[in-house]
Amino acid sequence: MRHDVMIDLETLGTGVHAPIFQISAVLFDIKTGKILEEFQRVIDINTIPNIKIETETLKWWLKTNPTLMADLIVKQGTFDYLESLDMFAGWIKCWGVQSKETFLWGNGENFDNVILRQAFVDNNMTYPIRYDCDRDLRTLVDMTCMKTGMFEKEIRNIFTDSTVQAHDARNDTLYQIRYASWCYNMLTNNDMVSTKVIRSGV
């Protein structure tokens, strides 16, 4: 049975060793956009081993949304870093250890999935996703653009909700699921389902 998981990280850097302070992972049905299960952790940055904060990313947060950053790091950040990685691995393994049918979606082929994998490597932990089961949302969107003649921004704007706080990993994950499902259905010519996804905002 196929399992699709959308992931979004909030970090204090952009390199492969970026400190992760929020992990959102959601199991979903790619055909309908239905949410099935969630894994959510906001990490206490004091528990991150050998933490190295990138100044440019810190400046970006302070310019973009310092209130959200403070809320996540100061108020919500209570989970231990290594325990969170271990619990994420356990959550994934509920569907089989390194299953050939568990696919991890990230928004960009060189960010979320890569950073998360490196976090496991750096801490001598086994990454729970098979080497060939990473999936890239940006590529899916690009293929949909080529098929429909739309621009990426047009597709993303269909599902943008100005009332929802951006850069909170959970909100971003749910947003990404909505347009991932729509793109999937456009590429597979399942127009009835794709229209339903737009109208319902599932």
PyMOL commands that set and color helices and strands:
alter all, ss='L'
color gray80, all
select helices_A, chain A and resi 45-47+55-64+66-76+81-93+112-122+137-148+152-158+169-187+191-200
alter helices_A, ss='H'
color red, helices_A
select strands_A, chain A and resi 3-11+20-28+35-42+102-106+134-136
alter strands_A, ss='S'
color yellow, strands_A
deselect
rebuild
show_as cartoon
